[in-house]
Amino acid sequence: MYLEPRPGIAWPSSHLRKVRDAVRALLGLDDDTAVIIRQLIRGEVGHPPLQTVVEVLPMDGEVQRWTLHRPAEQIAENELRATLLHHRPI
């Protein structure tokens, strides 16, 4: 059995994988903790058109969520570190 996406479904982008891997490293997460990185389109005036949402879902504990107001490919590691380590999740 091959583990490939269904036809028409793309693998996650390399930018999203890099952000996910950086989140795992910065927070020292184990393999049982899921990390979800999503990009959301906002159509509201005064908000950036694309934002990146980081969610950490531990097996035991509360979900943590951060929103970065830029696309994943524009997120620098120092910005990610500052967001994850110095701001409380929402």
Backbone as CSV, one residue per row, in Angstrom:
resi,resn,N_x,N_y,N_z,CA_x,CA_y,CA_z,C_x,C_y,C_z
1,MET,0.846,-1.173,0.000,0.000,0.000,0.000,0.892,1.237,0.000
2,TYR,0.642,2.153,-0.919,1.403,3.387,-1.012,0.698,4.486,-0.238
3,LEU,1.486,5.274,0.464,0.923,6.383,1.220,1.065,7.656,0.409
4,GLU,0.158,7.847,-0.498,0.155,9.029,-1.338,-1.208,9.696,-1.225
5,PRO,-1.256,11.008,-1.462,-2.554,11.680,-1.386,-3.476,11.219,-2.511
6,ARG,-4.752,11.390,-2.279,-5.713,11.082,-3.333,-5.471,12.009,-4.510
7,PRO,-5.867,11.618,-5.702,-5.687,12.496,-6.866,-6.349,13.847,-6.615
8,GLY,-5.652,14.915,-6.987,-6.192,16.258,-6.823,-5.876,16.879,-5.474
9,ILE,-5.264,16.124,-4.561,-4.895,16.658,-3.250,-3.379,16.784,-3.213
10,ALA,-2.906,17.994,-2.928,-1.461,18.240,-2.915,-0.882,17.963,-1.538
11,TRP,0.383,17.587,-1.505,1.103,17.458,-0.250,1.243,18.853,0.344
12,PRO,1.425,18.957,1.660,1.633,20.285,2.253,2.856,20.955,1.640
13,SER,2.797,22.280,1.558,3.918,23.011,0.958,5.166,22.896,1.821
14,SER,6.299,23.109,1.209,7.558,23.034,1.953,7.620,24.127,3.015
15,HIS,6.987,25.276,2.766,6.974,26.358,3.756,6.213,25.935,5.007
16,LEU,5.081,25.277,4.827,4.299,24.832,5.979,5.047,23.754,6.762
17,ARG,5.731,22.862,6.058,6.535,21.838,6.738,7.673,22.471,7.535
18,LYS,8.321,23.490,6.963,9.414,24.165,7.676,8.908,24.838,8.944
19,VAL,7.762,25.482,8.866,7.187,26.120,10.052,6.837,25.055,11.086
20,ARG,6.229,23.962,10.647,5.875,22.876,11.574,7.120,22.315,12.267
21,ASP,8.170,22.067,11.503,9.397,21.525,12.081,10.039,22.514,13.050
22,ALA,9.989,23.807,12.721,10.543,24.827,13.612,9.741,24.904,14.909
23,VAL,8.415,24.788,14.826,7.570,24.797,16.026,7.946,23.618,16.916
24,ARG,8.077,22.446,16.342,8.459,21.251,17.110,9.793,21.467,17.830
25,ALA,10.764,22.008,17.122,12.092,22.217,17.708,12.061,23.295,18.792
26,LEU,11.401,24.415,18.524,11.365,25.522,19.485,10.665,25.149,20.787
27,LEU,9.593,24.355,20.675,8.827,23.988,21.866,9.270,22.656,22.460
28,GLY,10.202,21.968,21.794,10.692,20.683,22.301,9.588,19.643,22.398
29,LEU,8.784,19.529,21.361,7.614,18.639,21.382,7.993,17.194,21.100
30,ASP,7.261,16.272,21.726,7.479,14.853,21.476,6.653,14.403,20.269
31,ASP,6.842,13.161,19.867,6.161,12.639,18.679,4.660,12.445,18.887
32,ASP,4.205,12.425,20.146,2.787,12.246,20.432,2.002,13.552,20.367
33,THR,2.683,14.655,20.175,2.028,15.958,20.097,1.883,16.351,18.632
34,ALA,0.651,16.626,18.234,0.381,17.025,16.853,0.607,18.523,16.689
35,VAL,1.163,18.897,15.551,1.340,20.300,15.199,0.644,20.516,13.859
36,ILE,-0.280,21.459,13.857,-1.037,21.766,12.636,-0.727,23.209,12.237
37,ILE,-0.349,23.391,10.984,-0.082,24.718,10.442,-1.082,24.939,9.308
38,ARG,-1.858,26.015,9.431,-2.846,26.321,8.390,-2.672,27.755,7.935
39,GLN,-2.968,27.990,6.674,-3.006,29.351,6.153,-4.457,29.690,5.863
40,LEU,-4.905,30.802,6.414,-6.284,31.225,6.250,-6.341,32.525,5.465
41,ILE,-7.333,32.629,4.611,-7.554,33.846,3.832,-8.564,34.697,4.585
42,ARG,-8.214,35.954,4.787,-9.113,36.883,5.465,-9.571,37.907,4.457
43,GLY,-10.849,38.111,4.369,-11.388,39.094,3.439,-11.830,40.374,4.113
44,GLU,-11.466,40.540,5.392,-11.906,41.709,6.136,-10.960,42.888,5.911
45,VAL,-11.545,44.080,5.807,-10.762,45.296,5.629,-9.924,45.530,6.882
46,GLY,-8.672,45.905,6.692,-7.787,46.179,7.814,-7.016,44.971,8.312
47,HIS,-7.271,43.807,7.750,-6.554,42.597,8.125,-5.721,42.131,6.941
48,PRO,-4.573,41.500,7.217,-3.790,40.969,6.097,-4.591,39.915,5.349
49,PRO,-4.377,39.794,4.044,-5.167,38.852,3.260,-4.889,37.389,3.584
50,LEU,-3.708,37.092,4.093,-3.349,35.711,4.402,-2.660,35.672,5.752
51,GLN,-3.098,34.765,6.618,-2.455,34.608,7.915,-2.162,33.142,8.159
52,THR,-1.203,32.884,9.032,-0.782,31.526,9.347,-1.188,31.216,10.784
53,VAL,-1.880,30.101,10.967,-2.316,29.669,12.284,-1.510,28.439,12.678
54,VAL,-0.939,28.489,13.887,-0.153,27.385,14.436,-0.954,26.790,15.580
55,GLU,-1.206,25.485,15.522,-1.914,24.791,16.593,-1.061,23.636,17.092
56,VAL,-0.985,23.506,18.419,-0.269,22.407,19.058,-1.289,21.622,19.858
57,LEU,-1.411,20.325,19.554,-2.406,19.468,20.185,-1.713,18.331,20.920
58,PRO,-1.455,18.512,22.221,-0.817,17.440,22.986,-1.810,16.325,23.284
59,MET,-1.300,15.118,23.520,-2.172,13.995,23.866,-2.913,14.275,25.171
60,ASP,-2.194,14.816,26.137,-2.777,15.164,27.433,-2.562,16.644,27.664
61,GLY,-3.611,17.414,27.596,-3.466,18.849,27.823,-4.321,19.643,26.864
62,GLU,-4.221,20.944,27.015,-5.029,21.847,26.212,-4.364,22.176,24.883
63,VAL,-5.200,22.451,23.903,-4.729,22.884,22.594,-4.176,24.304,22.738
64,GLN,-3.065,24.564,22.100,-2.489,25.902,22.069,-2.557,26.407,20.644
65,ARG,-2.869,27.702,20.480,-3.044,28.253,19.133,-2.445,29.662,19.074
66,TRP,-1.688,29.916,18.018,-1.120,31.233,17.765,-1.469,31.632,16.339
67,THR,-1.644,32.929,16.109,-1.903,33.440,14.774,-0.812,34.439,14.406
68,LEU,-0.191,34.205,13.268,0.813,35.124,12.732,0.195,35.776,11.503
69,HIS,0.212,37.065,11.452,-0.505,37.801,10.417,0.327,38.007,9.159
70,ARG,0.766,36.884,8.610,1.503,36.882,7.349,1.539,35.448,6.807
71,PRO,1.811,35.278,5.520,1.926,33.933,4.951,3.125,33.188,5.535
72,ALA,3.065,31.871,5.518,4.121,31.036,6.097,5.485,31.326,5.484
73,GLU,5.541,31.582,4.192,6.841,31.807,3.553,7.480,33.128,3.963
74,GLN,6.724,34.005,4.631,7.276,35.283,5.089,7.621,35.278,6.581
75,ILE,7.431,34.154,7.253,7.686,34.084,8.687,9.150,33.708,8.921
76,ALA,9.865,34.603,9.573,11.262,34.345,9.915,11.312,33.550,11.216
77,GLU,12.388,32.787,11.405,12.491,31.949,12.595,12.477,32.782,13.879
78,ASN,13.115,33.952,13.852,13.119,34.776,15.068,11.718,35.303,15.396
79,GLU,10.912,35.584,14.384,9.527,36.007,14.608,8.702,34.846,15.180
80,LEU,8.906,33.654,14.657,8.212,32.481,15.157,8.602,32.212,16.608
81,ARG,9.891,32.297,16.900,10.376,32.085,18.268,9.741,33.101,19.223
82,ALA,9.729,34.373,18.836,9.154,35.415,19.690,7.663,35.173,19.920
83,THR,6.964,34.771,18.900,5.524,34.526,19.025,5.245,33.341,19.933
84,LEU,5.935,32.239,19.723,5.662,31.024,20.497,6.114,31.130,21.950
85,LEU,7.239,31.752,22.176,7.821,31.738,23.510,7.442,32.948,24.362
86,HIS,7.002,34.040,23.740,6.746,35.250,24.509,5.289,35.696,24.511
87,HIS,4.450,35.060,23.738,3.033,35.421,23.703,2.204,34.224,24.118
88,ARG,1.228,34.474,24.940,0.335,33.389,25.334,-0.490,32.961,24.126
89,PRO,-0.707,31.655,23.969,-1.544,31.188,22.876,-2.975,31.669,23.067
90,ILE,-3.735,31.754,21.964,-5.139,32.157,22.046,-6.026,30.963,21.838
